[in-house]
Amino acid sequence: MSDTIKTTQLGQQSAIPASPEEAALEWVPNPQPGVDYVTRFICPEFTSLCPVTGQPDFAHLVIDYIADKRLVESKSLKLYLGSFRNHGAFHEDCTVAIARRLVEVLSPKWLRIGGYWYPRGGIPIDVFYQTGEAPAGVWIPEQGVPPYRGRG
């Protein structure tokens, strides 16, 4: 793993990539590499397409990770997540693929994602992925997304 900063989108206009495969997920060095802390990204308006019908699917994503040497550069994460807008995949595939791509790029000490998908066919689907146990002694708050209650 190279420790050279790799950012090409920061500080300039960047279009949303056509697909997740084309998206450049970039990173910056962790300024606190000897300290275990949680970074959380919340994407309450995530959108992808149903691979069968082509209809839009919507989710509230919560991504938590404990960095090692790299932090995800937030603009590149925003563009990467936006690249799913025209991408057809099932909820489980989107959620797990995002986590695995982040792990591939960042090599974090720990990562989890909660994909809280809005109902499709009347059934909400929640998808959870985690790389393993978090390091001991790190405060990891609950994700705080209540179960879907409809008009409640």
N, C-alpha and C positions, 0 to 999 in steps of 0.2 A: 504494500500500500504506500503510494507516494504521498509525501506531506506537502506537496506544492499546491498552493491555492489554485482552484480551478473554477473561475467564475467568468462567464461570457455574457450573461444577461443583465447583471447588476449595473445600474447607472445608465441604462439606455432603454429605448422602447423595444419590447419583445412581443411578438405575436404568440398566441396560444398555439402550441404544436398540434399538428393534425392527428396525432395518435400518441398513446403512452410510450410506444416503442421509440418514437422520434424525439420525445421530450428529453432535454438535458437536465438531469437532476444533479445539482451542483452542491458543493460544500465549502466551508471555511474552517480554519483550524479552531479547535476548542481552546478558548483563552484560559480555561480552568481545568486542564487535563488531569490533575491529581485530586479533583473533588467530584464526588458522586452527587449529582442533582438531576432532577427531572425537568425536561422541557416538554411542553404540551402545545400541540397545534389543534385547533378546532376548525372544522370546515362544515358549517351548518347548512350549506347549500350545494353539496356535492351532487353532480348529475352524470349519469351514464345512460346508455340505451339498452333495452332488452334485446338480447341477441336473436330472439325469435320473431317478435312483433315489430321491433324498431321503435317502440314507444319509449318515452323518457322515464327513467327511474331516478328517484331522489333519496339522498341519505344525509344523515348528520354524522360526520366522522370525527372521532377523537383519537389523536395519535400522541402517545407518550413515549419518550425514550430517555435513556441515560447514555450520554455520549462517552466515547473514549477519546479519540484524537480529533474527530471531525464533528462539525455541526452542519445540519442541512441549511443551505442558504434559502431563506424564506420565499424570495421571489421565484426561484426555480421550483420550489415545492408548489407554490400557487399555480404556476404555469403547467407543471406536471399534472396536478389534480384537475385543472381545467381541460387538459387534453383528453379526458375521459368523456367529455360532452358528446362526442360523436363516435364513441367506442362502444361496440356491442359486447357485453359480457354479463354473466349472471352475478348476482350480489356477492356470492362467496368468492368468485374469481377476482372481482374488482378489489375487494377488501384485502384478501391475502396477497394479491399481486402488488398492491401498494406497499404493504409491510415488507415483503421480500425484496422489493427494489430498494427501499430505504436501508435495509440490512446490508444489501450488496454494496451500496455506495458508501455508507457510513461506518460499517462494522461497529455498531454500538454495543455497549455492555449489556443493554437490555432494551427491548422495544415491545410495545403492545399497541393494538389498534382495536377500537370498537367501531363497527359499522352499524349504525342504527337506521335501517332502511324503512321508508314509508311504505304503506300497504300496496301490494300488487295483488290483484284479485281478492282484495279484502283481508289479506294476511300480511302483517308487518314481519319483516325478516331482520333479525339482528345477527351479525357475524363478528366473532371475536378471535383474535390471533395474538399470541405472545411467544417470545423467543425462549422463555424459560423463567426461572426465578430471578427476581430483581435482587441486586446486592443488598445485604442486610444493613439496616439502619437508615435507609433512604425513605423519606416521606413520599408516598405515592397516593395522592388523593383519589377518591372515587371519581369516575368519569362524569357523574352527575346528570346523565341523560335518563329521564324517566321512561318507563315502558310506554309504548303507544297506547293512548286511551281514546282515540277518536274524538268525538265532540265533547266527551267527558262531562 
